[in-house]
Amino acid sequence: MKTYQILVVDDDEAIAWTMARVLAAPHRIICTVPSAEEALKRAHDTLFDLIFLDIRLPGQDGLSILQTLKTLTNNAPVVVMTGHGTLQTAVKAVEEGAFDYLTKPFDLDHALACAERALARPCDANALSPITTIASELPELTGSCPSMQEVFKRIALATNSSATVMITGESGTGKELVARAIHRHGLRNSEPFVPVHVAALNPNLVESELFGHEKGAFTNATHATQGLLSLAGKGTLFLDEIAEIPLTVQVKLLRVLEQGTFHPVGSSRELRLEARVIAATHQDLAQRYAENQFRQDLYFRLNVFGIHLPPLRERGNDLELLALEIIRRLDARCLPLPQATLLALKSRQWTGNVRELRNALEHAVILARGGPILPGHLPPPVKAEIGSADSLRRAVHQWLDQAIGSEPEPRDLWERFVGATEPAIIEEVLRRVGGNRLHAAQWLGINRSTLRRKLADGESNPE
């Protein structure tokens, strides 16, 4: 049985020791070194089968020697490790031929699985296709939290494939920016990037907009028109808010993705889809499927490779990094950011995510006029839309989970739900109208006697 030589390059002794213990197995020899220079020296003397390479090293950094290590080891797989990654770092790692990209702190079982996967592959299959053009990134894609490191890694991997990508995340998290980054760093970057905001299309003309139409295909079709699938050419077609596409068109889009061909409306001509498709949504497509509003087979066809963007509130210290980078791009004279302003930023919910943050900072930079940004320069906080359909759906979902959890076969869900929610909305409306029952009844759309009875039944106190 072959004996595998594995090299771990990391200046952190604890990490190097831990990796050596995790990777240890019969027929494996583990070597650890603390620097790029030492790694190159060992690679000259030993033909390694696998290398784990930290990026931040004393002296030369890991990425600067990645290609040399691959040359010295006959293209052995190199797994890059970093605790300080950016999108450019991830893309650069893939560009240089990294087999995988681990962000610290990473799960040791994941590292072991990565090693076993790498050792199971033939050496010449490990190189990833090169990326031809690296452009500067938008500040909205700045981030150091683990969830964003995973996003950067998946963007980098997506650039080396033509597979369909599904990007999910709340509104304002940067889904279109991710789609553009995949296109910009990919092999299609010299071809068009065609964004399609599905929700903005006329519902009656979605099919025509996507596939094109012939003259006379429908009323007012006075001339033949190319569809967006054709306009994208060999580039990238970005379907934003894909959940909004009508069911009738979903069937035809599924056929296009499966067969790679389509027909313009009113035409028997078969055209070929040559563009890559990237889709995005802020909605829960599993829920849309449960509501019979989205085809499950189309979801699977679109979600070949998924990228999920975390909301800003879950990104920890990324808020400060993002704010500083956005301000630097807008007007560096406004830096550094006063502590009071930073605290004001951190106190907000940012329900609109990175988009809301950027808008707030643009507003503040205008008022600051090249000076320090003070808390008073920020616009008023945007209140969360508690009553939005998505928010209500999530709240009902959580309530139902709890109700069914306590009683697997309930018989009074409606009564219990109304009993839980009706007093709350009555109490809140009364509070907002200063306790005026007539006004509250008008808001609620019920007569005053009905309100009086409900208050008596619920023993509410309007004060």
C-alpha positions as CSV (number, residue, x, y, z in Angstrom):
1,M,0.0,0.0,0.0
2,K,1.3,3.5,-0.9
3,T,2.7,5.6,1.9
4,Y,1.5,9.2,1.7
5,Q,3.7,12.2,2.5
6,I,1.7,15.1,3.9
7,L,3.2,18.6,4.6
8,V,1.6,21.1,7.0
9,V,2.8,24.7,6.7
10,D,1.7,26.9,9.6
11,D,3.6,29.1,12.0
12,D,1.1,28.5,14.8
13,E,2.6,25.5,16.6
14,A,-0.7,24.5,18.2
15,I,-2.5,24.3,14.8
16,A,0.5,22.4,13.2
17,W,0.5,19.9,16.1
18,T,-3.3,19.5,16.0
19,M,-3.3,19.0,12.2
20,A,-0.5,16.4,12.5
21,R,-2.6,14.5,15.1
22,V,-5.8,14.7,13.1
23,L,-4.1,13.5,9.8
24,A,-2.1,10.8,11.4
25,A,-2.9,7.3,10.1
26,P,-1.1,4.1,9.0
27,H,0.8,4.7,5.7
28,R,0.9,8.4,6.3
29,I,4.0,10.5,7.1
30,I,3.2,14.0,8.4
31,C,5.8,16.8,8.3
32,T,5.2,20.2,9.8
33,V,7.1,23.4,9.0
34,P,6.6,27.0,10.2
35,S,7.5,29.1,7.2
36,A,7.3,29.3,3.4
37,E,11.1,29.1,3.0
38,E,11.2,25.9,5.1
39,A,8.3,24.5,3.0
40,L,10.1,25.0,-0.2
41,K,13.2,23.4,1.2
42,R,11.3,20.3,2.3
43,A,9.5,20.2,-1.1
44,H,12.8,20.1,-2.9
45,D,13.8,17.0,-0.9
46,T,10.5,15.1,-0.6
47,L,7.7,14.4,-3.1
48,F,4.7,15.3,-1.0
49,D,1.3,13.9,-1.9
50,L,-0.7,16.6,-0.1
51,I,0.0,20.1,1.4
52,F,-1.9,22.1,3.9
53,L,-0.7,25.7,3.5
54,D,-1.4,28.7,5.7
55,I,-1.5,32.0,4.0
56,R,-0.1,34.3,6.7
57,L,3.4,33.2,7.4
58,P,6.5,35.0,8.5
59,G,8.5,36.2,5.5
60,Q,6.9,35.0,2.3
61,D,3.2,34.4,2.4
62,G,1.6,31.1,1.5
63,L,0.0,32.2,-1.8
64,S,3.3,33.4,-3.1
65,I,4.8,29.9,-3.0
66,L,1.7,27.9,-4.0
67,Q,2.5,27.5,-7.6
68,T,6.1,26.6,-6.8
69,L,5.0,23.9,-4.4
70,K,2.7,22.4,-7.0
71,T,5.6,22.4,-9.5
72,L,8.0,20.7,-7.0
73,T,5.4,18.1,-6.0
74,N,4.2,17.2,-9.5
75,N,0.9,19.1,-9.0
76,A,0.0,17.7,-5.5
77,P,-3.2,19.0,-4.1
78,V,-2.7,22.1,-1.9
79,V,-5.3,23.0,0.7
80,V,-5.1,26.7,1.7
81,M,-5.8,27.7,5.3
82,T,-6.5,31.2,6.5
83,G,-8.1,33.1,9.3
84,H,-7.9,36.4,7.5
85,G,-9.5,35.7,4.1
86,T,-11.1,38.0,1.6
87,L,-12.9,37.4,-1.6
88,Q,-9.7,38.2,-3.5
89,T,-7.8,35.8,-1.3
90,A,-10.2,33.0,-2.1
91,V,-10.2,33.8,-5.8
92,K,-6.4,34.1,-5.8
93,A,-6.1,30.7,-4.1
94,V,-8.3,29.1,-6.7
95,E,-6.4,30.9,-9.5
96,E,-3.2,29.5,-8.2
97,G,-4.6,26.0,-8.3
98,A,-5.6,25.4,-4.7
99,F,-7.5,22.1,-4.1
100,D,-9.6,23.6,-1.3
101,Y,-9.9,26.6,1.0
102,L,-10.3,26.3,4.7
103,T,-11.2,29.3,6.9
104,K,-10.0,29.2,10.5
105,P,-11.3,28.1,12.9
106,F,-12.4,25.1,10.8
107,D,-13.9,21.8,11.8
108,L,-11.2,19.2,12.2
109,D,-13.5,16.5,10.7
110,H,-13.9,18.7,7.7
111,A,-10.1,19.0,7.3
112,L,-9.7,15.3,7.6
113,A,-12.4,14.7,5.0
114,C,-10.7,17.2,2.7
115,A,-7.4,15.3,3.1
116,E,-9.0,12.0,2.3
117,R,-10.8,13.5,-0.7
118,A,-7.5,15.0,-2.0
119,L,-5.5,11.8,-1.5
120,A,-8.2,9.8,-3.4
121,R,-7.8,11.8,-6.5
122,P,-5.1,11.4,-9.2
123,C,-2.5,14.1,-9.1
124,D,-3.2,15.6,-12.5
125,A,-6.9,16.0,-11.5
126,N,-6.2,18.4,-8.7
127,A,-5.5,21.6,-10.6
128,L,-8.4,23.9,-10.9
129,S,-8.8,25.9,-14.1
130,P,-7.2,29.3,-14.0
131,I,-9.1,32.6,-13.7
132,T,-8.0,35.0,-16.3
133,T,-9.1,38.4,-14.9
134,I,-9.1,39.6,-11.3
135,A,-10.8,42.9,-10.8
136,S,-11.0,45.1,-7.7
137,E,-14.0,44.2,-5.5
138,L,-16.9,46.4,-4.3
139,P,-16.6,47.3,-0.6
140,E,-20.0,45.6,0.1
141,L,-18.2,42.2,-0.3
142,T,-15.8,43.0,2.6
143,G,-16.0,40.5,5.5
144,S,-14.0,38.4,7.9
145,C,-16.6,36.4,9.8
146,P,-16.7,32.6,9.1
147,S,-19.9,32.7,7.2
148,M,-18.5,35.3,4.8
149,Q,-15.3,33.3,4.4
150,E,-17.4,30.4,3.3
151,V,-19.2,32.8,0.8
152,F,-15.8,33.9,-0.6
153,K,-14.7,30.3,-1.0
154,R,-17.9,29.3,-2.8
155,I,-17.6,32.3,-5.1
156,A,-14.1,31.3,-6.0
157,L,-15.2,27.7,-6.7
158,A,-18.2,28.8,-8.8
159,T,-15.9,30.8,-11.1
160,N,-14.3,27.6,-12.3
161,S,-17.6,26.0,-13.4
162,S,-20.5,26.7,-15.7
163,A,-23.0,25.1,-13.3
164,T,-26.2,26.9,-12.4
165,V,-25.9,28.8,-9.1
166,M,-28.6,29.7,-6.6
167,I,-27.8,32.7,-4.3
168,T,-30.1,33.0,-1.3
169,G,-30.2,35.6,1.4
170,E,-32.3,38.5,2.8
171,S,-32.9,41.7,0.8
172,G,-29.9,43.9,0.8
173,T,-27.3,41.2,1.5
174,G,-25.6,41.6,-1.9
175,K,-26.9,38.8,-4.0
176,E,-26.4,40.6,-7.3
177,L,-22.9,41.7,-6.2
178,V,-22.1,38.0,-5.7
179,A,-23.5,37.1,-9.1
180,R,-21.4,39.9,-10.7
181,A,-18.3,38.7,-8.8
182,I,-18.8,35.1,-10.2
183,H,-19.1,36.5,-13.7
184,R,-16.2,39.0,-13.4
185,H,-13.8,36.3,-12.1
186,G,-15.0,33.5,-14.3
187,L,-14.1,32.4,-17.8
188,R,-17.1,34.3,-19.3
189,N,-16.0,37.8,-18.1
190,S,-15.5,39.1,-21.6
191,E,-19.2,38.2,-22.4
192,P,-22.3,40.1,-21.3
193,F,-23.7,40.0,-17.8
194,V,-27.5,40.4,-18.2
195,P,-29.4,41.0,-14.9
196,V,-33.2,40.2,-15.0
197,H,-35.3,41.5,-12.1
198,V,-38.2,39.1,-12.5
199,A,-40.5,40.9,-10.1
200,A,-40.2,44.0,-12.3
201,L,-41.3,42.2,-15.4
202,N,-44.9,42.5,-16.7
203,P,-46.5,39.2,-15.5
204,N,-48.2,38.8,-18.9
205,L,-45.0,39.3,-20.9
206,V,-42.4,37.4,-18.8
207,E,-42.2,34.6,-21.4
208,S,-41.7,37.0,-24.2
209,E,-39.1,39.0,-22.2
210,L,-37.1,35.8,-21.5
211,F,-37.4,33.9,-24.8
212,G,-38.1,36.7,-27.3
213,H,-41.0,36.7,-29.8
214,E,-41.8,36.8,-33.4
215,K,-43.7,39.6,-35.2
216,G,-47.4,39.1,-34.7
217,A,-47.0,36.6,-31.9
218,F,-49.4,38.6,-29.7
219,T,-51.2,41.9,-29.7
220,N,-48.8,44.8,-30.2
221,A,-45.9,42.5,-31.3
222,T,-45.2,44.7,-34.2
223,H,-41.7,43.4,-34.8
224,A,-39.5,40.4,-33.8
225,T,-37.6,40.9,-30.5
226,Q,-34.7,39.0,-29.0
227,G,-35.2,37.6,-25.6
228,L,-32.9,38.0,-22.6
229,L,-31.7,34.4,-22.9
230,S,-30.4,35.3,-26.4
231,L,-29.0,38.7,-25.3
232,A,-26.9,37.1,-22.7
233,G,-25.0,35.2,-25.5
234,K,-22.2,33.1,-23.9
235,G,-22.1,35.3,-20.8
236,T,-24.2,35.2,-17.6
237,L,-28.0,35.5,-17.2
238,F,-28.8,36.6,-13.7
239,L,-32.4,35.9,-12.7
240,D,-33.0,38.0,-9.5
241,E,-36.1,37.2,-7.4
242,I,-36.6,33.9,-9.2
243,A,-39.5,33.0,-6.8
244,E,-41.6,35.6,-8.6
245,I,-41.6,33.9,-12.0
246,P,-45.1,32.6,-13.0
247,L,-45.8,28.9,-12.8
248,T,-46.6,28.7,-16.5
249,V,-43.2,30.1,-17.3
250,Q,-41.5,27.9,-14.7
251,V,-42.3,24.8,-16.8
252,K,-40.7,26.3,-19.9
253,L,-37.6,27.6,-18.0
254,L,-37.2,24.1,-16.5
255,R,-37.2,22.7,-20.1
256,V,-34.6,25.2,-21.2
257,L,-32.3,24.3,-18.3
258,E,-32.7,20.6,-18.9
259,Q,-32.5,20.6,-22.7
260,G,-30.4,23.7,-23.3
261,T,-32.8,25.0,-26.1
262,F,-35.8,27.2,-26.3
263,H,-38.3,28.7,-28.8
264,P,-39.2,32.4,-29.1
265,V,-42.9,33.0,-28.6
266,G,-44.8,32.4,-31.9
267,S,-41.8,30.7,-33.5
268,S,-40.9,27.2,-34.4
269,R,-37.2,28.1,-34.5
270,E,-35.1,26.3,-31.9
271,L,-32.4,28.4,-30.3
272,R,-29.7,27.2,-28.0
273,L,-29.0,28.6,-24.5
274,E,-25.3,29.3,-24.3
275,A,-25.3,31.6,-21.2
276,R,-24.7,30.5,-17.7
277,V,-27.7,30.9,-15.4
278,I,-27.4,32.4,-11.9
279,A,-30.6,32.8,-9.9
280,A,-31.3,34.5,-6.6
281,T,-34.1,35.0,-4.1
282,H,-34.8,36.3,-0.6
283,Q,-37.7,34.0,-0.2
284,D,-37.9,30.5,1.2
285,L,-38.4,28.4,-1.9
286,A,-39.2,25.3,0.1
287,Q,-42.1,27.3,1.6
288,R,-43.1,28.5,-1.9
289,Y,-43.1,24.9,-3.1
290,A,-45.3,23.9,-0.1
291,E,-47.7,26.6,-1.2
292,N,-47.7,25.3,-4.8
293,Q,-46.1,28.5,-6.0
294,F,-42.8,27.1,-7.1
295,R,-41.8,23.9,-8.9
296,Q,-39.6,21.6,-6.9
297,D,-37.9,20.2,-10.0
298,L,-37.0,23.7,-11.1
299,Y,-35.6,24.5,-7.7
300,F,-33.3,21.4,-7.9
301,R,-32.3,22.4,-11.5
302,L,-31.4,25.9,-10.4
303,N,-29.8,25.0,-7.1
304,V,-26.9,22.9,-8.5
305,F,-24.4,25.0,-6.5
306,G,-25.8,27.2,-3.7
307,I,-24.4,30.3,-2.0
308,H,-26.2,31.7,1.1
309,L,-25.5,35.2,2.2
310,P,-25.8,35.8,6.0
311,P,-27.7,38.9,7.2
312,L,-25.6,41.8,8.5
313,R,-26.8,41.3,12.1
314,E,-25.2,37.8,12.1
315,R,-21.8,39.0,10.8
316,G,-20.3,40.3,14.1
317,N,-17.4,42.7,13.6
318,D,-18.0,42.8,9.8
319,L,-20.2,45.8,10.4
320,E,-17.2,47.9,11.4
321,L,-15.0,46.6,8.5
322,L,-17.8,47.3,6.0
323,A,-18.4,50.8,7.4
324,L,-14.7,51.7,7.2
325,E,-14.3,50.3,3.7
326,I,-17.4,52.0,2.4
327,I,-16.5,55.4,3.9
328,R,-12.9,55.0,2.5
329,R,-14.3,54.5,-1.0
330,L,-16.8,57.4,-0.6
331,D,-14.6,60.0,1.1
332,A,-11.5,59.0,3.0
333,R,-11.3,62.4,4.6
334,C,-14.2,61.3,6.9
335,L,-12.0,58.7,8.6
336,P,-11.2,57.6,11.3
337,L,-14.7,56.9,12.5
338,P,-15.5,58.3,16.0
339,Q,-16.3,55.7,18.6
340,A,-19.7,57.3,19.3
341,T,-20.6,56.9,15.6
342,L,-19.4,53.3,15.6
343,L,-21.5,52.6,18.7
344,A,-24.5,54.2,17.0
345,L,-24.0,52.0,13.9
346,K,-23.8,48.9,16.1
347,S,-27.0,49.7,17.9
348,R,-29.1,49.5,14.8
349,Q,-30.8,46.4,13.5
350,W,-30.0,46.9,9.8
351,T,-33.0,45.1,8.5
352,G,-32.0,46.3,5.1
353,N,-28.6,44.7,5.5
354,V,-25.6,46.0,3.6
355,R,-27.7,48.1,1.2
356,E,-29.2,50.0,4.1
357,L,-25.7,50.5,5.7
358,R,-24.3,51.9,2.5
359,N,-27.2,54.3,2.0
360,A,-26.9,55.5,5.6
361,L,-23.2,56.1,5.2
362,E,-23.6,57.9,1.8
363,H,-26.1,60.2,3.6
364,A,-23.7,60.8,6.5
365,V,-20.7,61.5,4.2
366,I,-22.7,64.2,2.4
367,L,-23.5,65.9,5.7
368,A,-20.0,65.5,7.1
369,R,-18.4,67.4,4.2
370,G,-15.0,65.9,4.6
371,G,-15.0,66.0,8.4
372,P,-15.6,63.3,11.0
373,I,-18.9,61.5,10.7
374,L,-20.9,62.1,13.9
375,P,-24.0,60.2,15.1
376,G,-26.2,63.1,14.1
377,H,-25.1,62.7,10.5
378,L,-26.7,59.3,10.2
379,P,-30.3,59.2,8.9
380,P,-33.1,57.9,11.2
381,P,-33.1,54.1,11.6
382,V,-35.3,52.1,9.3
383,K,-37.9,50.3,11.4
384,A,-38.3,46.6,10.6
385,E,-41.5,45.7,8.7
386,I,-42.9,43.5,11.4
387,G,-46.1,43.1,9.5
388,S,-44.6,42.1,6.2
389,A,-45.7,38.8,4.8
390,D,-42.4,37.1,5.2
391,S,-42.0,38.2,8.9
392,L,-45.6,37.1,9.7
393,R,-45.0,33.8,8.0
394,R,-41.9,33.1,10.0
395,A,-43.7,34.0,13.2
396,V,-46.6,31.7,12.4
397,H,-44.2,29.0,11.5
398,Q,-42.4,29.2,14.9
399,W,-45.8,29.4,16.8
400,L,-47.0,26.3,14.9
401,D,-43.8,24.4,15.7
402,Q,-44.3,25.1,19.4
403,A,-48.0,24.2,19.3
404,I,-47.6,20.9,17.5
405,G,-44.5,20.1,19.6
406,S,-46.7,20.3,22.8
407,E,-49.6,18.4,21.2
408,P,-48.8,16.2,18.1
409,E,-52.5,15.8,17.1
410,P,-54.1,19.2,17.9
411,R,-57.8,19.9,17.3
412,D,-58.1,23.6,18.2
413,L,-55.2,25.3,16.4
414,W,-57.3,28.1,15.0
415,E,-59.0,28.9,18.3
416,R,-55.6,28.9,20.1
417,F,-54.0,31.0,17.4
418,V,-56.7,33.7,17.4
419,G,-56.7,33.6,21.2
420,A,-53.0,34.3,21.1
421,T,-52.9,37.0,18.5
422,E,-56.2,38.9,18.7
423,P,-55.5,40.4,22.2
424,A,-52.1,41.5,21.1
425,I,-53.2,43.4,18.0
426,I,-56.1,45.0,19.9
427,E,-53.8,46.1,22.7
428,E,-51.2,47.5,20.3
429,V,-53.8,49.4,18.2
430,L,-55.3,50.9,21.4
431,R,-51.9,52.0,22.5
432,R,-51.3,53.7,19.2
433,V,-54.6,55.6,19.2
434,G,-54.2,56.7,22.8
435,G,-56.9,54.4,24.1
436,N,-59.6,55.8,21.9
437,R,-61.9,52.8,21.4
438,L,-63.9,54.4,18.5
439,H,-60.6,55.2,16.7
440,A,-59.3,51.7,17.4
441,A,-62.4,50.0,16.1
442,Q,-62.0,52.0,12.9
443,W,-58.4,50.9,12.5
444,L,-59.4,47.3,13.1
445,G,-62.3,47.4,10.7
446,I,-64.9,46.3,13.3
447,N,-67.7,48.2,15.1
448,R,-67.3,49.6,18.6
449,S,-69.6,47.1,20.2
450,T,-67.6,44.2,18.8
451,L,-64.4,45.8,20.2
452,R,-66.1,46.3,23.6
453,R,-67.1,42.6,23.6
454,K,-63.7,41.4,22.7
455,L,-62.1,43.5,25.4
456,A,-64.5,42.1,27.9
457,D,-64.0,38.5,26.8
458,G,-60.2,38.9,26.8
459,E,-60.2,41.0,30.0
460,S,-58.0,43.5,28.2
461,N,-57.0,46.7,29.8
462,P,-56.8,49.5,27.3
463,E,-55.8,52.1,29.8
